[in-house]
Amino acid sequence: MDWLREQQPQAAFAAEFGLSPATVRDWEQGRRKPDGPARTLLRVIASEPDAVRRAARAS
């Protein structure tokens, strides 16, 4: 998960992409694994972060 955060603190990453900070922390610490929709979102964030940022701001 570290590679997804683009060198941001967990809370900033979570807020930017509309995720719960606790969920991001649990993923990074291995307590939970992202489910299907979350895995898909993380893949899109990894490949097209600006598109996800635009979509998150629009909603």
C-alpha positions, 0 to 999 in steps of 0.5 A, spaced: 500 500 500 505 504 501 506 505 493 499 508 493 500 513 497 504 517 493 508 519 499 502 522 503 500 521 510 495 516 511 490 521 513 491 526 507 491 520 502 484 517 505 481 524 505 483 526 498 480 520 495 474 519 499 476 513 503 476 512 511 483 513 514 482 507 519 481 503 513 487 505 509 491 504 516 488 497 516 490 496 509 497 498 510 498 494 517 495 488 514 489 487 518 484 488 513 485 487 505 481 491 500 475 488 497 473 487 490 470 495 489 476 497 493 481 493 490 478 496 483 479 503 486 486 502 488 488 500 481 485 506 478 488 511 483 495 507 482 494 508 474 490 515 473 490 518 480 488 525 477 482 522 474 480 520 481 481 526 484 477 530 479 471 525 480 472 525 488 472 533 487 466 533 483 461 529 488 
